[in-house]
């Protein structure tokens, strides 16, 4: 944010989408152009491309948090070409924090596109599928000049030996990530099917969480679940009056959670 947005260069983001960029932009005096997701809870790429004209940066969360939906690499690539053609000075950040969970084969990293254009970069993390949230490790990929701008705007410090060693070890175990993705997919399908059996729809999730239309305020649903020992995440405006973001645990945890959710939603 600090490298590209300012009072005269707004941020473009989906709504709802990951909120930290919005908070940072507003902290430094930049405005935020929030583009509502479409009827399928996917980021509205056409709307975001139009809003990108004259903007400092577009934040494209793919998979999107909290709606769990994705766009194919073809769509993302076309979006990048359109924005860079119409507004060459606008930067694009493609956040791929949850991409390891995607089982849709059309969903792929935009790393090649980040190396094709100046001021286009991807962000990845070891906090999600790699299970290393406490070690606080992530990285960006883009052209050298792009990364130099990021480093100049916000130095992120050094890595300790434990974090670096854990990251290298995890990258050297690709079979573990395959197993993680498959198990998450199995649990995700079970949970989506369980909600559908009760008549409740979730978005087409490609992540380790669901965005479910619970047809009541998320706060009420969350409080009722907490009373029975199940924790549900925070509100995600502007859809907090109808939708709840539900993280996936183990199969045993989700079987227990669905028992609780069934009591809440069927009474």
VOPAGU-2260 file (C-alpha; in pm, 1 decimal, decimal comma):
REM VOPAGU-2260
SITE   aa  ch    i         X         Y         Z
SITE  UNK   A    0       0,0       0,0       0,0
SITE  UNK   A    1     263,3     251,3     107,2
SITE  UNK   A    2     457,9     208,8    -215,5
SITE  UNK   A    3     165,7     291,8    -444,7
SITE  UNK   A    4    -135,1     457,1    -278,7
SITE  UNK   A    5    -161,9     814,7    -154,2
SITE  UNK   A    6    -414,2    1095,0    -115,1
SITE  UNK   A    7    -419,7    1133,1    -493,9
SITE  UNK   A    8    -383,1     763,3    -579,3
SITE  UNK   A    9    -670,1     551,5    -439,9
SITE  UNK   A   10    -682,8     181,9    -366,8
SITE  UNK   A   11    -922,0     -50,2    -552,5
SITE  UNK   A   12   -1050,0    -356,5    -368,0
SITE  UNK   A   13   -1342,2    -597,0    -380,9
SITE  UNK   A   14   -1623,0    -590,7    -125,0
SITE  UNK   A   15   -1615,2    -800,2      74,8
SITE  UNK   A   16   -1249,1    -886,7      46,2
SITE  UNK   A   17    -942,2    -886,3     267,7
SITE  UNK   A   18    -970,7    -569,8     474,7
SITE  UNK   A   19    -612,7    -493,7     581,2
SITE  UNK   A   20    -528,5    -305,4     257,7
SITE  UNK   A   21    -830,2     -76,9     310,0
SITE  UNK   A   22    -725,7       4,4     665,8
SITE  UNK   A   23    -368,8      79,1     562,8
SITE  UNK   A   24    -478,4     296,3     270,9
SITE  UNK   A   25    -709,6     503,3     489,8
SITE  UNK   A   26    -440,3     538,5     755,4
SITE  UNK   A   27    -214,8     713,6     504,4
SITE  UNK   A   28    -496,1     932,1     374,1
SITE  UNK   A   29    -588,0     743,2      57,1
SITE  UNK   A   30    -943,4     678,0     -54,2
SITE  UNK   A   31   -1069,1     326,3    -129,3
SITE  UNK   A   32   -1282,9     230,7    -427,0
SITE  UNK   A   33   -1473,8     -76,7    -309,2
SITE  UNK   A   34   -1636,6    -284,5    -583,5
SITE  UNK   A   35   -1911,0    -528,0    -471,4
SITE  UNK   A   36   -1870,3    -895,2    -556,4
SITE  UNK   A   37   -2102,9   -1036,8    -820,4
SITE  UNK   A   38   -2406,6   -1260,4    -773,7
SITE  UNK   A   39   -2180,5   -1566,4    -742,5
SITE  UNK   A   40   -1972,5   -1391,9    -473,8
SITE  UNK   A   41   -1677,8   -1362,7    -711,7
SITE  UNK   A   42   -1472,0   -1048,5    -748,3
SITE  UNK   A   43   -1622,0    -828,5   -1021,5
SITE  UNK   A   44   -1320,2    -802,7   -1249,3
SITE  UNK   A   45   -1493,4    -574,4   -1498,0
SITE  UNK   A   46   -1597,2    -335,6   -1223,2
SITE  UNK   A   47   -1253,6    -341,7   -1065,3
SITE  UNK   A   48   -1084,5    -279,3   -1401,3
SITE  UNK   A   49   -1302,7      25,4   -1460,5
SITE  UNK   A   50   -1230,4     155,0   -1110,1
SITE  UNK   A   51    -856,5     104,3   -1165,1
SITE  UNK   A   52    -825,9     402,0   -1399,1
SITE  UNK   A   53    -607,0     652,3   -1218,9
SITE  UNK   A   54    -575,6     437,9    -907,9
SITE  UNK   A   55    -251,7     374,1    -726,3
SITE  UNK   A   56    -302,9       1,7    -670,2
SITE  UNK   A   57    -558,0    -273,7    -728,9
SITE  UNK   A   58    -574,6    -544,4    -463,7
SITE  UNK   A   59    -692,4    -869,0    -622,8
SITE  UNK   A   60    -744,2   -1146,5    -367,8
SITE  UNK   A   61    -751,3   -1480,3    -551,2
SITE  UNK   A   62    -888,0   -1692,9    -386,4
SITE  UNK   A   63   -1094,1   -1418,0    -229,6
SITE  UNK   A   64   -1120,9   -1384,8     146,5
SITE  UNK   A   65   -1392,6   -1411,3     281,0
SITE  UNK   A   66   -1607,7   -1535,3      -8,9
SITE  UNK   A   67   -1368,9   -1828,3     -89,0
SITE  UNK   A   68   -1425,8   -1787,7    -464,1
SITE  UNK   A   69   -1167,3   -1775,6    -741,1
SITE  UNK   A   70   -1097,5   -1661,4   -1093,1
SITE  UNK   A   71    -909,5   -1866,5   -1349,3
SITE  UNK   A   72    -558,7   -1770,4   -1452,8
SITE  UNK   A   73    -695,9   -1676,9   -1795,3
SITE  UNK   A   74    -936,2   -1427,5   -1635,2
SITE  UNK   A   75    -670,4   -1287,1   -1404,1
SITE  UNK   A   76    -424,5   -1251,2   -1691,0
SITE  UNK   A   77    -683,6   -1071,7   -1904,7
SITE  UNK   A   78    -763,1    -842,4   -1612,8
SITE  UNK   A   79    -397,6    -751,9   -1568,1
SITE  UNK   A   80    -356,3    -678,8   -1939,7
SITE  UNK   A   81    -666,4    -458,4   -1939,1
SITE  UNK   A   82    -563,5    -255,9   -1634,7
SITE  UNK   A   83    -204,3    -208,0   -1749,1
SITE  UNK   A   84    -325,3    -103,9   -2095,3
SITE  UNK   A   85    -582,0     148,0   -1972,8
SITE  UNK   A   86    -393,6     275,7   -1666,5
SITE  UNK   A   87     -22,2     192,1   -1705,1
SITE  UNK   A   88      85,4     354,0   -1379,2
SITE  UNK   A   89    -160,4     152,9   -1168,1
SITE  UNK   A   90      -0,8    -129,6    -972,3
SITE  UNK   A   91    -166,8    -468,0    -917,9
SITE  UNK   A   92    -118,4    -696,7    -619,1
SITE  UNK   A   93    -253,9   -1049,3    -661,2
SITE  UNK   A   94    -287,9   -1201,3    -314,7
SITE  UNK   A   95    -255,6   -1580,3    -341,1
SITE  UNK   A   96    -258,7   -1660,7      31,0
SITE  UNK   A   97    -506,3   -1948,1     -10,6
SITE  UNK   A   98    -417,6   -2071,8    -358,2
SITE  UNK   A   99    -264,2   -2398,0    -233,1
SITE  UNK   A  100    -614,0   -2512,4    -135,2
SITE  UNK   A  101    -762,1   -2463,1    -483,3
SITE  UNK   A  102    -865,3   -2784,9    -656,9
SITE  UNK   A  103   -1007,7   -2610,1    -964,6
SITE  UNK   A  104    -737,5   -2675,8   -1223,4
SITE  UNK   A  105    -800,7   -2340,8   -1395,7
SITE  UNK   A  106    -682,3   -2158,7   -1081,7
SITE  UNK   A  107    -307,7   -2102,3   -1106,4
SITE  UNK   A  108     -52,0   -1855,8    -981,4
SITE  UNK   A  109      -6,0   -1526,4   -1166,5
SITE  UNK   A  110     370,5   -1537,5   -1109,7
SITE  UNK   A  111     444,6   -1527,5   -1483,6
SITE  UNK   A  112     228,7   -1218,7   -1524,6
SITE  UNK   A  113     408,9   -1055,0   -1233,2
SITE  UNK   A  114     735,9   -1102,3   -1419,6
SITE  UNK   A  115     587,7    -964,3   -1742,5
SITE  UNK   A  116     476,8    -621,9   -1614,7
SITE  UNK   A  117     627,0    -352,2   -1397,1
SITE  UNK   A  118     433,7    -284,7   -1075,7
SITE  UNK   A  119     251,3    -617,1   -1084,0
SITE  UNK   A  120     335,1    -863,0    -808,0
SITE  UNK   A  121     196,1   -1164,1    -625,0
SITE  UNK   A  122     198,5   -1227,3    -252,4
SITE  UNK   A  123     220,6   -1573,2     -94,8
SITE  UNK   A  124     230,5   -1691,6     265,1
SITE  UNK   A  125     333,4   -1988,8     475,5
SITE  UNK   A  126      59,5   -1906,9     728,9
SITE  UNK   A  127    -226,6   -2099,3     564,3
SITE  UNK   A  128    -179,0   -2435,3     393,3
SITE  UNK   A  129     176,3   -2468,7     527,9
SITE  UNK   A  130      50,8   -2424,1     884,2
SITE  UNK   A  131     322,8   -2180,2     991,8
SITE  UNK   A  132     113,8   -1880,2    1099,9
SITE  UNK   A  133     313,9   -1824,5    1416,7
SITE  UNK   A  134     640,2   -1786,5    1223,9
SITE  UNK   A  135     504,5   -1493,8    1016,6
SITE  UNK   A  136     664,3   -1571,3     681,6
SITE  UNK   A  137     548,7   -1457,6     340,0
SITE  UNK   A  138     699,3   -1334,8      16,7
SITE  UNK   A  139     630,0   -1134,6    -295,4
SITE  UNK   A  140     729,7   -1211,8    -653,1
SITE  UNK   A  141     766,5    -957,5    -929,3
SITE  UNK   A  142    1021,9    -771,1   -1137,4
SITE  UNK   A  143    1332,7    -644,0    -953,8
SITE  UNK   A  144    1228,2    -278,8    -993,9
SITE  UNK   A  145     886,0    -357,3    -847,5
SITE  UNK   A  146    1032,3    -534,1    -545,4
SITE  UNK   A  147    1276,2    -248,6    -493,5
SITE  UNK   A  148     982,2      -8,7    -462,7
SITE  UNK   A  149     820,5    -233,1    -203,5
SITE  UNK   A  150    1138,6    -263,0      -2,1
SITE  UNK   A  151    1197,2     111,3      -9,4
SITE  UNK   A  152     845,9     182,5     114,9
SITE  UNK   A  153     825,5     -71,1     391,5
SITE  UNK   A  154    1124,4    -271,5     516,7
SITE  UNK   A  155    1010,6    -604,1     657,3
SITE  UNK   A  156    1327,5    -698,8     843,1
SITE  UNK   A  157    1513,6   -1028,6     851,5
SITE  UNK   A  158    1420,7   -1392,8     896,7
SITE  UNK   A  159    1541,5   -1596,9    1188,3
SITE  UNK   A  160    1701,2   -1935,9    1132,6
SITE  UNK   A  161    1401,6   -2131,6    1264,3
SITE  UNK   A  162    1160,9   -1965,0    1021,0
SITE  UNK   A  163    1392,0   -2002,4     720,8
SITE  UNK   A  164    1465,5   -2367,3     801,7
SITE  UNK   A  165    1097,9   -2449,5     844,0
SITE  UNK   A  166    1010,3   -2282,2     513,6
SITE  UNK   A  167    1279,6   -2468,9     321,2
SITE  UNK   A  168    1176,5   -2798,3     478,9
SITE  UNK   A  169     811,8   -2742,9     386,5
SITE  UNK   A  170     898,2   -2660,9      25,3
SITE  UNK   A  171    1100,3   -2981,9       5,7
SITE  UNK   A  172     790,4   -3188,4      96,5
SITE  UNK   A  173     553,0   -3133,9    -199,9
SITE  UNK   A  174     372,0   -3462,0    -131,1
SITE  UNK   A  175     260,3   -3325,0     204,1
SITE  UNK   A  176      95,0   -3029,4      32,8
SITE  UNK   A  177     -86,3   -3263,1    -206,3
SITE  UNK   A  178    -217,1   -3461,3      89,8
SITE  UNK   A  179    -318,2   -3141,4     270,4
SITE  UNK   A  180    -512,1   -3017,8     -34,0
SITE  UNK   A  181    -689,2   -3351,6     -79,1
SITE  UNK   A  182    -789,6   -3377,3     285,9
SITE  UNK   A  183    -912,0   -3018,6     291,2
SITE  UNK   A  184   -1117,3   -3087,9     -21,9
SITE  UNK   A  185   -1275,4   -3394,0     139,0
SITE  UNK   A  186   -1372,7   -3197,3     450,9
SITE  UNK   A  187   -1492,2   -2902,9     241,8
SITE  UNK   A  188   -1722,5   -3121,3      33,3
SITE  UNK   A  189   -1866,2   -3283,8     346,1
SITE  UNK   A  190   -1938,8   -2945,3     503,8
SITE  UNK   A  191   -2090,9   -2791,0     190,8
SITE  UNK   A  192   -2311,1   -3098,1     141,5
SITE  UNK   A  193   -2423,5   -3084,5     504,6
SITE  UNK   A  194   -2532,9   -2722,0     467,8
SITE  UNK   A  195   -2711,7   -2800,9     141,4
SITE  UNK   A  196   -2902,4   -3084,2     306,2
SITE  UNK   A  197   -3041,1   -2823,3     545,1
SITE  UNK   A  198   -3126,3   -2588,0     258,3
SITE  UNK   A  199   -2836,7   -2345,0     308,7
SITE  UNK   A  200   -2599,3   -2246,8      30,3
SITE  UNK   A  201   -2227,9   -2178,2      44,6
SITE  UNK   A  202   -2019,1   -2011,8    -221,7
SITE  UNK   A  203   -1803,4   -2224,4    -454,1
SITE  UNK   A  204   -1518,1   -2250,2    -206,2
SITE  UNK   A  205   -1162,4   -2314,9    -320,9
SITE  UNK   A  206   -1014,4   -2247,1      23,1
SITE  UNK   A  207   -1009,2   -2386,2     376,7
SITE  UNK   A  208   -1319,9   -2191,0     474,6
SITE  UNK   A  209   -1678,3   -2143,0     354,9
SITE  UNK   A  210   -1889,7   -1831,6     311,2
SITE  UNK   A  211   -2239,9   -1947,1     395,7
SITE  UNK   A  212   -2571,1   -1767,2     364,8
SITE  UNK   A  213   -2705,6   -1845,5     712,6
SITE  UNK   A  214   -3002,7   -1609,7     658,8
SITE  UNK   A  215   -2943,3   -1431,7     987,8
SITE  UNK   A  216   -2686,7   -1184,7    1123,4
SITE  UNK   A  217   -2346,0   -1346,1    1154,9
SITE  UNK   A  218   -2319,2   -1213,8    1510,9
SITE  UNK   A  219   -2632,8   -1402,3    1616,3
SITE  UNK   A  220   -2516,3   -1722,1    1447,9
SITE  UNK   A  221   -2169,8   -1683,5    1600,4
SITE  UNK   A  222   -2305,4   -1625,3    1952,4
SITE  UNK   A  223   -2535,0   -1926,3    1930,6
SITE  UNK   A  224   -2250,6   -2147,8    1812,0
SITE  UNK   A  225   -2017,1   -2021,7    2085,2
SITE  UNK   A  226   -2270,9   -2115,2    2350,5
SITE  UNK   A  227   -2240,7   -2474,2    2228,9
SITE  UNK   A  228   -1861,2   -2476,6    2208,2
SITE  UNK   A  229   -1805,3   -2396,2    1840,9
SITE  UNK   A  230   -1623,6   -2080,8    1733,3
SITE  UNK   A  231   -1720,6   -1890,9    1416,2
SITE  UNK   A  232   -1525,4   -1601,1    1268,1
SITE  UNK   A  233   -1584,5   -1227,9    1280,4
SITE  UNK   A  234   -1823,2   -1019,9    1070,5
SITE  UNK   A  235   -1739,5    -940,9     707,6
SITE  UNK   A  236   -1922,3    -626,2     599,8
SITE  UNK   A  237   -2119,6    -550,4     395,6
SITE  UNK   A  238   -2262,8    -905,2     408,5
SITE  UNK   A  239   -2257,4    -957,5     783,6
SITE  UNK   A  240   -2638,3    -951,8     805,5
SITE  UNK   A  241   -2675,0   -1271,8     601,6
SITE  UNK   A  242   -2340,4   -1451,4     563,3
SITE  UNK   A  243   -2091,1   -1616,3     798,2
SITE  UNK   A  244   -1733,9   -1721,5     722,5
SITE  UNK   A  245   -1673,4   -2070,5     861,0
SITE  UNK   A  246   -1321,8   -2210,7     883,1
SITE  UNK   A  247   -1266,1   -2581,0     821,2
SITE  UNK   A  248   -1107,1   -2800,4    1086,4
SITE  UNK   A  249   -1049,3   -3174,2    1091,2
SITE  UNK   A  250   -1327,6   -3404,6     978,3
SITE  UNK   A  251   -1407,2   -3486,7    1340,3
SITE  UNK   A  252   -1427,3   -3116,9    1426,5
SITE  UNK   A  253   -1654,3   -3039,7    1132,9
SITE  UNK   A  254   -1885,3   -3331,7    1213,8
SITE  UNK   A  255   -1923,9   -3186,7    1562,2
SITE  UNK   A  256   -1963,4   -2832,7    1424,8
SITE  UNK   A  257   -2235,3   -2938,9    1183,2
SITE  UNK   A  258   -2430,7   -3096,1    1468,2
SITE  UNK   A  259   -2425,8   -2757,7    1640,3
SITE  UNK   A  260   -2505,7   -2563,9    1322,8
SITE  UNK   A  261   -2798,2   -2797,0    1252,3
SITE  UNK   A  262   -2947,8   -2724,0    1594,3
SITE  UNK   A  263   -2914,1   -2348,9    1534,8
SITE  UNK   A  264   -3041,2   -2338,4    1178,0
SITE  UNK   A  265   -3323,9   -2587,9    1206,5
SITE  UNK   A  266   -3488,0   -2434,7    1513,4
